Amino acid sequence: MSAPAGAPVDVDWARVATEFHRDRDVIATRTAIAASRVDLGDFTRAVEGLVSGPDRDPAEVTAAVGALWSRAAGEPGTTFLLAFALYAEVQHGWELSADTVNMSVLIEAARETWGSARTAVEDPGERALVDLLVRHLGDLLAAFEMENGLNCSCALETIQAAGQVADGTASVLADLGELGAAGPAVGPAPATPAGLLRRVLEAHHLYFDGVRLSAQTILEHVLGEVEVEEVEARAAALQQTLRDERLAVDVYQSELRAHVMALTALAARLRSTALSGLTFPDLKVTYVVPFTARGATDNLARDNERLVGAVRRNGHRLIGTGPLAPLQVRDLELSDIWSHGRDEVFSESRESELEPTAYEVVTAVLPDLWIQPRAPGLPRLGPYRVEIRFSSFGNHHVRISGPVQPADDDRPPGYHDLNQALRRGSGFMGAEDVVLDSGGEAHGSVGQLAAAVVEMVSGWDDLLEVRKLRCHVDPAIDTHALVTMPEAVVRTPGEGDAPPRAVEATGEQILDAVGPLLLIPAERTAAGLEEWLRYADPGLDADIPNFLGQLAPLDSLAVQTARSTCLYTPGLPDWSLLGTSELIEFVVSSRALIRQWNNHLQEAVDVATAMLRRRLAGESLKTDEVRLLRLRLADHGALIRQQRALLHSEELARSPGHRHILDNLLHTSGASRLEAELATSISELDELYTQLGDDAAAVEEARTAAYQNLVGLILFVLALFSLADLFGFVNDSVFPARTPGVVVAAELVTYALAIVGLAVWGVVGYRRSTRG
């Protein structure tokens, strides 16, 4: 029902303010619209959900918001209520999701349509308030960029974006003050639209200005421009901001607290460890993005062998002019850990060459890759070498390897560079521009680039002559970063007035300084810069403190999480680490393969379960159908057992030391957990195999019983006729004149009993033939 002409909309603004600031809840705003004398028709359907779900069509959202402005313009107070409802929807969606695409679409739609809709609002005061709120709504676009900077661990991008929001909010606050109706800055929840807007703006200014100070402190520390005393002072200043009444009632207080904790933890580490003096000269990173492939058969092992052979034979067809097309395709030269001690066989195709029966890999080399951070002024990183590695075992992967800082940066990498390298490999890095030397589309992350590469591989059916080639990749789950540290240096205080000395760090010193960074997987979204600072060191795995085991050099460090591996081996030449790096890449790229095995088993389990359900529903099963399914289950089980056994056999790494490393890596990477799930699926498959075996025996027994019943019935009928002939013969021989009635009666009773016996026998036989 519409309000009377000229009557203001009836809204409990104090409740709206309380609900919004407490947890960004939009229920109060939606309730206010429903309870007020405002007729916005299908407002709920038009607005709710615009910031969630699949990507929205900008044109449709713009049309919907434009129509809402038009409906609201005719009633006093309604336009501001609508504007705040749109603002609340964006903030609510941001609380729930890091995907801000739909939120940006709604913001742009509101800004675009308000320019023409504002002239229809008669009250100049309301129009001015909506002007300010829409301006502030636009500042949230920079807030999204700030969040991207946090996820990228990029202090510069965070400073610029947070500053843009803080300064823009201050400008809106100043203009609001000139209106003269903003209400008190502190105190109870504001009861007017202007008071609500002021409280929102003040909370935003406090938070984003605090984030800017926190990010500036982190940046200055990374550059060596701030002392620990100043870090402590700024942390104390932000702690005081947390107590501000205007922020104390808002959810931004919890978010600013995370930044304060990061600065406090940074100061504590600077006091207790050699964090600021720890550097990693020649630090390099390799990103492994596994994918799986299937052909037209159910035999995964044969499909992978055929794929490797097809790439080897037809690799020249893959080289093309497209941006992602390979530059060359060749057999990968692996270290001898895969063939040392293995029996070698004579290869007739290569005449006198001895060819080891080794783990085989064919690689397609792509153009070099570069990473350009989105913060203005930051140099690009690279070049990174990009390869698609096809494995006879099935653990195919996209491999991207290169430096962690720009080529012209003479500063040795520190913990900040290490953090960024690990986040890029977590699958949760903020958006960057990832491009190849060959040009083409820019991708938002190394994971997205790898996904595009795998999609290209899926289209190589014709080129490789592999029928129904299907590939699957999940970068958000499987992307892994392997960081190699040939050297680590720490500054130690000199004696007396002597300057600090740079000495080789030990693995223990590295863990003391950056333990949480190396031992805790990166989170999907970062609550602050250098978020790892806020966590306690979880310590090394009690079972496997160093996955190199007995091959670990003195003072080395070899630790792994589900998303990253750090390998620090001071004093060892590169060639001695090749085999270890290959083992690491083998294991982390096998995680997706183990999941594929499990999915393959589940396909067979689902088919067998469906057949058992048909039988339980009373449907008769065909013997051949059951036998074929049992054969398929047996093939699936045998194949997966064979592949799984290879993971733990000496056929992969015959050296006892490398076999030990491989076993440790299967534990630390999480592959063992996936294998446990696989074992459960195999047990389920075995149980279904047994059940189907019982069913097959029952069906066969039923077929045999039915056949026997048919033969018996024929014989019984023949016996009845024979009995009748016998009675006739006896009657004719013994009673030539006339058969006595008593004899006839006895013969009829005997005949009837024979027929009853036949009927009973038939029923029993039928039941036997249909049981199960």
C-alpha positions in Angstrom: 0.0 0.0 0.0 1.4 3.4 -0.9 1.8 6.2 1.6 -0.5 9.3 1.4 0.9 11.9 -0.9 3.6 13.9 0.9 3.8 11.6 3.9 7.3 10.5 4.7 8.1 6.8 4.7 7.9 5.2 8.2 11.2 3.4 8.9 12.9 2.4 12.2 16.3 3.8 11.3 17.8 3.0 14.7 17.1 -0.7 14.1 18.4 -0.5 10.6 21.6 1.1 11.8 22.0 -1.5 14.6 21.5 -4.5 12.4 23.7 -3.2 9.6 26.7 -2.2 11.8 26.5 -5.4 13.9 27.1 -7.9 11.2 26.1 -6.3 7.8 22.7 -8.0 8.1 20.3 -6.8 5.4 17.3 -8.3 7.1 16.5 -5.1 8.9 16.6 -3.1 5.7 14.4 -5.6 3.9 12.0 -5.7 6.9 11.9 -1.9 6.9 10.8 -1.8 3.3 8.2 -4.5 3.8 6.8 -2.8 7.0 6.8 0.7 5.6 4.1 2.3 3.5 6.2 1.7 0.4 5.1 -0.1 -2.7 8.2 -1.3 -4.6 6.4 -4.3 -6.0 8.8 -7.1 -6.6 11.7 -5.3 -4.8 12.7 -8.5 -2.9 12.9 -10.6 -6.0 14.6 -7.9 -8.0 17.4 -7.1 -5.6 17.9 -10.0 -3.2 20.5 -12.4 -4.7 21.9 -9.9 -7.3 25.3 -10.2 -5.6 25.4 -14.0 -5.3 25.1 -17.0 -7.6 26.2 -17.0 -11.2 27.5 -13.9 -12.9 24.7 -11.4 -13.7 24.1 -9.7 -17.0 25.0 -6.1 -16.4 22.3 -4.9 -18.8 19.6 -6.8 -16.9 20.8 -5.5 -13.5 21.0 -1.9 -14.8 17.4 -2.2 -16.1 16.2 -3.6 -12.7 17.8 -0.9 -10.7 16.6 1.8 -13.0 13.1 0.6 -12.6 13.4 0.6 -8.8 14.6 4.2 -8.8 11.6 5.2 -10.8 9.2 3.5 -8.5 10.7 5.0 -5.4 11.0 8.6 -6.6 7.3 9.4 -6.1 7.3 8.8 -2.3 9.3 11.0 0.2 12.0 9.0 1.9 11.7 6.0 -0.3 14.6 6.8 -2.5 17.1 6.9 0.3 15.7 3.7 1.7 16.2 2.1 -1.7 19.7 3.4 -2.0 20.7 2.1 1.4 19.1 -1.2 0.6 21.3 -1.5 -2.5 24.3 -0.5 -0.4 23.4 -3.1 2.3 23.0 -5.8 -0.3 26.6 -5.2 -1.6 28.0 -5.1 1.9 26.1 -8.3 2.9 27.3 -10.1 -0.2 30.9 -9.0 0.6 30.7 -10.5 4.1 29.7 -13.9 2.6 31.9 -14.1 -0.5 35.3 -13.0 -1.9 33.8 -13.1 -5.4 33.0 -9.4 -6.0 32.0 -9.6 -9.7 28.3 -9.3 -9.1 28.8 -6.7 -6.4 30.7 -4.5 -8.9 27.9 -5.0 -11.4 25.3 -3.8 -8.9 27.4 -0.8 -7.9 28.0 0.3 -11.5 24.3 -0.2 -12.2 23.3 2.0 -9.3 25.8 4.7 -10.2 24.8 4.7 -13.9 21.1 4.9 -13.3 21.0 7.3 -10.4 22.4 10.1 -12.6 19.1 10.3 -14.6 16.8 9.1 -11.8 17.7 11.8 -9.3 15.8 14.6 -11.1 12.5 12.8 -10.3 13.2 13.1 -6.5 11.4 16.3 -5.3 13.0 16.6 -1.8 16.4 18.3 -2.3 17.6 17.1 1.1 16.8 13.4 0.3 18.4 13.9 -3.2 21.6 15.2 -1.6 21.8 12.3 0.8 21.4 9.8 -2.0 24.0 11.6 -4.0 26.5 11.1 -1.1 25.5 7.5 -0.5 26.0 6.6 -4.2 29.4 8.3 -4.2 30.4 6.2 -1.2 29.0 3.1 -2.9 31.5 3.8 -5.7 34.3 3.8 -3.2 33.6 0.1 -2.5 35.1 -0.7 -5.9 38.5 0.5 -4.5 37.7 -1.6 -1.3 37.5 -4.7 -3.5 40.9 -3.8 -5.0 42.3 -3.4 -1.5 41.1 -7.0 -0.7 42.9 -8.1 -3.8 46.1 -6.4 -2.6 45.8 -8.3 0.7 45.4 -11.6 -1.1 48.4 -10.8 -3.3 50.4 -9.8 -0.1 51.0 -6.6 -2.0 51.5 -3.7 0.4 51.7 -1.1 -2.3 48.3 -2.1 -3.9 46.7 -2.3 -0.4 48.0 1.2 0.5 46.7 2.8 -2.7 43.3 1.2 -2.6 42.7 1.6 1.2 43.9 5.3 0.8 41.4 5.8 -2.0 38.5 4.6 0.1 39.6 6.5 3.3 40.1 9.7 1.4 36.9 9.3 -0.6 35.0 8.7 2.6 36.5 11.7 4.3 35.4 13.8 1.3 31.8 12.5 1.5 31.8 13.1 5.3 32.9 16.7 4.7 30.1 17.3 2.2 27.6 15.6 4.6 28.7 18.0 7.4 27.9 21.0 5.1 24.3 19.7 4.9 24.0 20.5 8.7 21.7 17.5 9.5 24.0 14.7 10.1 23.3 14.1 13.8 25.8 13.2 16.6 29.0 11.4 15.8 28.8 9.2 18.9 26.1 7.9 21.1 23.1 5.6 20.5 22.1 4.3 17.1 21.2 7.2 14.8 17.4 7.6 14.2 17.6 9.6 10.9 18.9 8.8 7.4 21.6 11.4 7.7 22.7 10.1 11.1 22.8 6.5 9.7 24.9 7.7 6.7 27.3 9.6 9.0 27.9 6.6 11.2 28.5 4.3 8.2 31.0 6.8 6.8 32.9 7.3 10.0 33.3 3.5 10.5 34.6 3.2 7.0 37.1 6.0 7.4 38.4 4.6 10.6 38.9 1.1 9.2 40.4 1.9 5.8 42.7 4.6 7.3 43.9 2.0 9.8 44.5 -0.5 7.0 46.5 2.1 5.1 48.7 2.7 8.2 49.2 -1.1 8.7 50.1 -1.7 5.1 52.5 1.3 5.1 54.2 -0.1 8.1 54.6 -3.5 6.5 56.0 -1.9 3.3 58.5 0.2 5.2 59.7 -2.8 7.1 60.2 -4.9 4.0 62.2 -2.0 2.5 64.2 -1.6 5.8 62.9 1.9 6.5 61.3 1.4 9.9 62.6 0.2 13.2 60.8 -2.2 15.6 60.0 0.7 18.0 58.0 2.5 15.3 56.2 -0.8 14.4 55.2 -1.1 18.1 54.0 2.5 18.3 51.8 2.1 15.2 50.4 -1.1 16.5 49.5 0.7 19.7 47.9 3.6 17.8 45.7 1.1 15.8 44.8 -0.7 19.1 43.5 2.7 20.4 41.4 3.0 17.2 39.8 -0.3 18.0 38.4 1.3 21.1 36.7 4.2 19.3 33.0 4.0 19.9 32.2 4.6 16.3 34.1 1.5 15.3 33.3 -0.6 18.4 29.7 -1.3 17.1 30.8 -2.2 13.6 32.0 -5.4 12.1 35.0 -3.5 10.7 36.4 -3.6 14.2 37.1 -7.4 13.9 38.8 -6.8 10.5 41.0 -4.0 11.8 41.9 -6.2 14.8 43.5 -8.7 12.4 45.8 -6.0 11.1 46.7 -4.9 14.6 47.6 -8.4 15.5 49.8 -8.7 12.4 51.8 -5.6 13.4 52.0 -6.8 17.0 53.2 -10.2 15.9 55.7 -8.6 13.5 57.2 -6.6 16.3 57.4 -9.6 18.5 59.3 -11.6 15.8 61.6 -8.7 15.2 62.4 -8.8 18.9 62.9 -12.5 19.2 64.2 -13.8 15.8 66.4 -12.8 12.9 63.4 -12.1 10.7 64.6 -8.8 9.3 68.0 -10.1 8.6 66.9 -13.4 6.9 67.3 -13.4 3.1 67.3 -16.2 0.4 69.7 -15.5 -2.4 68.8 -17.3 -5.7 65.3 -18.3 -4.4 63.3 -20.1 -7.1 59.8 -21.5 -7.3 58.1 -24.2 -9.4 54.3 -24.3 -9.6 52.9 -27.7 -10.4 49.3 -27.9 -11.6 48.2 -31.5 -12.0 45.6 -32.7 -14.4 44.2 -36.1 -15.4 43.3 -37.5 -18.8 41.1 -40.3 -20.1 40.6 -41.8 -23.5 37.9 -43.9 -25.0 38.5 -47.0 -22.8 38.0 -48.0 -19.2 41.7 -48.8 -18.8 43.3 -45.7 -17.3 46.8 -47.1 -17.5 46.5 -48.0 -21.2 45.0 -44.6 -21.9 47.9 -42.8 -20.3 50.5 -44.9 -22.1 48.7 -44.3 -25.4 48.6 -40.5 -24.7 52.3 -40.4 -24.0 53.0 -42.4 -27.2 50.6 -40.1 -29.2 52.4 -37.0 -28.0 55.7 -38.5 -28.8 54.6 -39.5 -32.4 52.5 -36.5 -33.3 54.1 -33.7 -31.2 55.1 -31.9 -34.4 51.3 -31.4 -35.1 50.9 -29.5 -31.8 53.4 -26.8 -32.6 51.4 -23.9 -34.0 50.9 -20.1 -34.0 48.4 -19.8 -31.2 49.5 -18.0 -28.0 49.3 -21.3 -26.0 50.7 -23.5 -28.7 53.9 -25.4 -27.8 57.2 -24.3 -29.3 58.7 -27.9 -29.1 57.7 -31.4 -28.0 60.3 -33.8 -26.8 61.1 -36.7 -24.4 62.0 -35.3 -20.9 65.4 -36.3 -19.7 64.9 -37.4 -16.1 67.6 -38.1 -13.6 68.8 -41.7 -13.0 66.9 -42.2 -9.8 64.1 -43.6 -11.9 66.2 -46.3 -13.6 69.2 -46.9 -11.2 69.5 -50.6 -10.4 66.6 -51.5 -12.7 66.9 -54.4 -15.2 67.4 -53.0 -18.6 66.1 -54.4 -21.8 67.3 -54.4 -25.4 65.3 -52.2 -27.6 65.2 -53.6 -31.2 63.7 -50.3 -32.5 67.0 -48.6 -31.4 69.3 -51.3 -32.5 72.1 -51.5 -29.9 70.7 -49.0 -27.4 69.8 -50.2 -24.0 66.5 -48.6 -23.0 65.5 -48.7 -19.3 61.9 -49.6 -18.5 61.6 -46.3 -16.7 58.9 -43.9 -15.7 58.5 -42.0 -19.0 57.6 -38.3 -19.5 57.1 -36.3 -22.7 57.0 -32.6 -22.4 55.6 -29.8 -24.5 57.4 -26.5 -24.0 55.3 -23.4 -24.2 56.4 -19.7 -24.6 57.8 -18.1 -21.5 55.4 -16.6 -19.0 55.5 -13.2 -17.2 53.5 -12.0 -14.1 52.5 -8.3 -13.9 51.2 -7.2 -10.5 48.2 -4.8 -10.9 49.5 -2.1 -8.5 50.8 0.8 -10.6 54.5 1.1 -10.8 55.4 -2.5 -9.9 57.7 -4.3 -12.3 56.8 -7.6 -13.8 58.3 -10.9 -12.7 59.8 -13.5 -15.0 60.5 -15.1 -17.3 58.9 -18.4 -16.1 59.4 -21.6 -18.1 56.1 -23.3 -18.9 55.8 -27.0 -19.8 53.0 -29.5 -20.2 54.3 -32.8 -18.9 52.6 -36.1 -20.0 53.4 -39.1 -17.9 53.1 -42.8 -18.6 51.9 -43.2 -15.0 49.1 -40.7 -15.5 50.2 -37.8 -13.2 50.2 -35.2 -16.0 50.8 -31.6 -15.0 51.5 -28.1 -16.1 54.8 -27.0 -14.7 55.7 -23.3 -14.3 59.2 -22.4 -12.9 61.1 -19.2 -12.5 62.3 -16.4 -10.1 60.4 -14.8 -7.3 61.4 -11.2 -7.9 62.1 -8.9 -10.9 65.3 -9.6 -12.8 66.6 -6.1 -12.2 66.0 -6.2 -8.5 69.4 -6.5 -6.8 67.9 -6.9 -3.3 68.1 -10.6 -2.1 64.6 -12.1 -1.6 63.3 -12.0 1.9 60.3 -13.4 3.7 57.9 -11.1 1.8 59.0 -12.5 -1.5 58.7 -16.1 -0.1 55.2 -15.3 1.1 54.1 -14.1 -2.4 55.7 -17.1 -4.1 53.8 -19.5 -1.8 50.5 -17.6 -2.2 50.7 -17.8 -6.0 51.1 -21.6 -5.6 48.2 -21.9 -3.2 45.5 -21.2 -5.8 44.3 -18.3 -3.6 46.5 -15.5 -4.9 44.8 -12.3 -5.7 44.4 -11.3 -9.3 47.5 -10.5 -11.3 48.0 -10.3 -15.1 49.7 -13.5 -16.3 50.7 -13.4 -19.9 52.9 -15.4 -22.3 55.7 -14.1 -24.6 53.4 -15.1 -27.5 50.7 -12.6 -26.4 47.1 -13.5 -26.3 44.7 -13.2 -23.4 45.9 -12.1 -20.0 45.0 -14.5 -17.2 44.3 -13.6 -13.5 46.6 -16.2 -12.0 49.0 -19.0 -12.8 46.2 -21.4 -12.0 43.9 -19.8 -14.6 46.7 -20.0 -17.1 47.2 -23.7 -16.4 43.4 -24.3 -16.7 43.4 -22.7 -20.1 46.4 -24.9 -21.1 44.6 -28.0 -20.0 41.5 -27.0 -21.9 43.7 -26.7 -25.0 45.0 -30.2 -24.4 41.4 -31.5 -24.3 41.0 -30.3 -27.9 44.0 -32.2 -29.2 41.9 -35.3 -30.1 42.4 -35.1 -33.8 46.0 -33.8 -33.7 47.1 -36.7 -31.4 44.7 -39.2 -33.0 43.5 -40.1 -29.5 39.7 -40.7 -29.5 37.6 -38.9 -26.9 40.4 -37.3 -25.1 39.0 -35.8 -21.9 41.1 -33.8 -19.4 40.2 -32.5 -15.9 42.0 -29.9 -13.8 41.2 -28.1 -10.5 43.9 -25.4 -9.8 42.2 -24.1 -6.7 42.7 -27.5 -5.0 45.8 -29.0 -6.6 48.2 -26.1 -7.4 51.4 -26.7 -5.5 54.5 -24.4 -5.0 57.9 -26.0 -4.7 60.4 -23.4 -3.3 64.1 -24.2 -3.5 66.6 -22.3 -1.4 70.2 -23.0 -2.4 71.3 -20.5 0.1 69.9 -18.6 3.2 71.7 -15.8 4.9 71.0 -14.3 8.4 72.6 -11.3 9.9 74.0 -11.7 13.4 75.2 -9.0 15.8 78.9 -8.3 15.7 81.1 -8.2 18.7 81.5 -4.9 20.4 81.2 -2.0 17.9 81.6 -4.3 14.9 78.8 -4.3 12.3 76.4 -7.3 12.0 77.8 -10.3 10.1 76.1 -12.2 7.4 76.3 -16.0 8.0 74.7 -19.0 6.5 71.4 -19.7 8.2 70.4 -23.1 9.6 67.1 -24.8 9.0 66.3 -24.2 12.6 66.8 -20.5 12.3 64.6 -20.4 9.2 61.8 -22.2 11.1 62.2 -19.9 14.1 61.8 -16.8 11.8 59.2 -18.0 9.3 57.9 -21.3 10.6 54.1 -20.6 10.2 54.7 -19.4 6.7 56.2 -22.7 5.7 54.1 -25.1 7.8 50.6 -23.6 7.5 48.8 -23.7 4.1 47.7 -20.3 2.8 44.0 -19.4 3.4 41.6 -18.6 0.5 41.4 -15.0 1.6 43.9 -13.0 3.6 42.7 -11.0 6.6 45.8 -8.9 6.5 49.2 -8.5 4.9 51.8 -11.2 5.9 48.9 -13.0 7.5 51.2 -15.9 8.6 52.6 -13.6 11.3 49.4 -14.0 13.3 49.8 -17.7 13.7 51.8 -19.7 16.2 54.4 -22.0 14.8 52.7 -25.5 14.6 56.1 -27.3 14.7 57.3 -30.0 12.5 55.5 -33.2 11.8 56.2 -35.5 14.7 56.5 -38.5 12.5 58.5 -37.0 9.7 60.4 -33.8 10.9 62.4 -33.6 7.6 61.1 -35.5 4.6 64.7 -36.0 3.3 65.2 -38.5 6.2 68.7 -39.9 6.3 69.6 -38.0 3.2 69.2 -34.7 4.9 72.4 -32.6 5.0 73.4 -30.8 8.1 71.4 -27.6 8.8 69.0 -28.4 5.9 65.2 -27.9 5.9 62.7 -30.0 3.9 59.1 -29.4 4.9 55.8 -29.8 3.0 52.1 -28.9 3.4 49.3 -29.9 1.1 50.0 -26.7 -1.0 53.7 -26.0 -0.7 57.1 -27.6 -0.3 60.3 -25.8 0.9 63.6 -27.4 0.2 66.7 -25.8 1.8 69.9 -27.8 1.3 73.0 -25.6 1.9 76.2 -26.7 0.3 74.7 -29.2 -2.2 75.2 -28.7 -5.9 72.2 -28.4 -8.2 72.7 -31.8 -9.8 72.3 -33.5 -6.4 68.9 -32.0 -6.0 67.5 -32.9 -9.4 66.2 -36.3 -8.3 64.7 -35.0 -5.1 62.9 -32.3 -7.0 61.6 -34.8 -9.4 60.3 -37.0 -6.5 58.5 -34.0 -5.1 56.8 -33.1 -8.4 55.9 -36.7 -8.9 54.1 -37.0 -5.6 52.3 -33.6 -5.7 51.1 -34.3 -9.2 49.9 -37.7 -8.2 47.2 -36.4 -5.8 44.8 -35.6 -8.7 45.6 -39.0 -10.2 44.6 -40.8 -7.0 41.3 -38.9 -7.0 40.8 -40.0 -10.6 41.3 -43.7 -9.5 38.7 -43.2 -6.8 36.3 -41.6 -9.2 36.9 -44.5 -11.7 36.1 -47.0 -8.9 33.0 -45.0 -8.0 31.7 -45.2 -11.5 31.8 -49.0 -11.4 30.3 -49.0 -7.8 27.4 -46.9 -9.0 26.6 -49.3 -11.9 26.8 -52.3 -9.6 24.7 -50.7 -7.0 22.0 -49.8 -9.6 22.0 -53.5 -10.7 21.6 -54.7 -7.1 18.7 -52.3 -6.6 17.0 -53.7 -9.6 17.3 -57.2 -8.2 15.9 -56.1 -4.8 13.0 -54.5 -6.6 12.1 -57.9 -8.0 13.5 -57.6 -11.5 15.1 -60.8 -12.9 18.7 -60.4 -13.9 20.3 -62.0 -16.9 23.2 -64.2 -16.3 25.4 -62.6 -19.0 24.6 -59.1 -17.7 25.7 -60.1 -14.2 28.8 -61.9 -15.5 29.9 -58.9 -17.6 29.5 -56.5 -14.7 31.5 -58.7 -12.4 34.2 -58.9 -15.1 34.2 -55.1 -15.3 34.5 -54.8 -11.5 37.3 -57.2 -11.4 39.1 -55.3 -14.2 38.6 -52.0 -12.3 39.9 -53.4 -9.0 42.9 -55.1 -10.6 43.9 -52.0 -12.5 43.7 -49.6 -9.6 45.5 -52.1 -7.3 48.3 -52.4 -9.9 48.6 -48.6 -10.3 48.5 -48.0 -6.6 51.1 -50.7 -5.9 53.5 -48.9 -8.3 53.4 -45.9 -5.9 54.9 -48.1 -3.2 57.1 -50.4 -5.2 60.8 -50.2 -5.9 60.0 -49.8 -9.6 59.8 -46.1 -9.2 63.0 -45.3 -7.1 65.3 -48.3 -6.5 67.6 -46.3 -4.3 66.6 -47.1 -0.7 67.2 -43.4 0.2 65.0 -42.0 -2.5 62.4 -44.7 -1.8 62.4 -43.4 1.8 62.0 -39.8 0.6 59.1 -40.9 -1.6 57.3 -42.6 1.3 57.8 -39.5 3.5 56.4 -37.3 0.7 53.3 -39.5 0.3 52.6 -38.8 4.0 53.4 -35.1 4.1 51.6 -34.2 0.9 48.3 -35.6 2.0 48.4 -38.4 -0.7 48.2 -41.0 2.0 44.8 -39.7 3.1 43.6 -39.9 -0.5 44.9 -43.5 -0.6 42.9 -44.3 2.5 39.8 -43.1 0.7 40.8 -45.2 -2.2 41.2 -48.2 0.0 37.7 -47.7 1.2 36.4 -47.6 -2.3 38.3 -50.8 -3.2 36.7 -52.5 -0.2 33.3 -51.4 -1.3 34.0 -52.7 -4.8 35.1 -56.0 -3.4 31.9 -56.3 -1.4 29.8 -55.6 -4.5 31.8 -58.1 -6.5 31.0 -60.7 -3.9 27.3 -59.8 -3.8 27.1 -60.0 -7.6 28.9 -63.3 -7.5 26.1 -64.6 -5.2 23.6 -63.2 -7.6 25.3 -64.8 -10.6 25.2 -68.2 -8.8 21.6 -67.7 -7.9 20.7 -66.8 -11.5 22.6 -69.8 -12.8 21.0 -72.1 -10.3 17.6 -70.7 -11.3 18.3 -71.4 -15.0 19.4 -75.0 -14.2 16.4 -75.6 -12.0 14.1 -74.3 -14.7 15.6 -76.5 -17.3 15.4 -79.5 -14.9 11.8 -78.7 -14.2 10.9 -78.6 -17.8 12.6 -82.0 -18.5 10.9 -83.5 -15.4 7.5 -82.2 -16.5 7.9 -83.8 -19.9 9.0 -87.1 -18.3 6.1 -87.0 -15.8 3.5 -86.4 -18.6 5.0 -89.3 -20.5 4.8 -91.3 -17.3 1.1 -90.5 -16.9 0.4 -91.6 -20.5 2.4 -94.8 -19.8 0.4 -95.4 -16.6 -2.9 -95.0 -18.5 -1.6 -97.5 -21.1 -0.6 -99.9 -18.3 -4.0 -99.7 -16.7 -5.6 -100.4 -20.1 -3.4 -103.4 -20.7 -4.1 -104.8 -17.3 -7.8 -104.4 -17.6 -7.9 -106.0 -21.1 -5.8 -108.9 -19.9 -7.3 -109.7 -16.5 -10.9 -108.6 -17.1 -11.6 -109.3 -20.8 -15.4 -109.0 -20.3 -15.9 -106.0 -18.0 -13.5 -104.3 -15.5 -15.0 -104.3 -12.0 -16.0 -100.9 -10.6 -13.7 -101.2 -7.6 -10.7 -101.6 -9.9 -11.7 -98.7 -12.0 -12.1 -96.5 -8.8 -8.6 -97.6 -7.6 -7.1 -96.7 -10.9 -8.7 -93.3 -11.0 -7.5 -92.5 -7.4 -3.9 -93.6 -8.4 -4.1 -91.4 -11.5 -5.4 -88.4 -9.5 -2.6 -88.8 -6.9 -0.1 -88.8 -9.8 -1.5 -85.6 -11.1 -1.4 -83.9 -7.6 2.2 -85.0 -7.2 3.0 -83.4 -10.6 1.4 -80.1 -9.5 3.3 -80.0 -6.2 6.5 -80.9 -7.9 6.0 -78.1 -10.4 5.2 -75.4 -7.8 8.3 -76.3 -5.7 10.5 -76.3 -8.8 9.1 -72.9 -9.9 9.9 -71.4 -6.5 13.4 -72.8 -6.7 13.9 -71.4 -10.1 12.9 -67.9 -9.1 14.5 -67.5 -5.7 17.0 -64.6 -5.3 
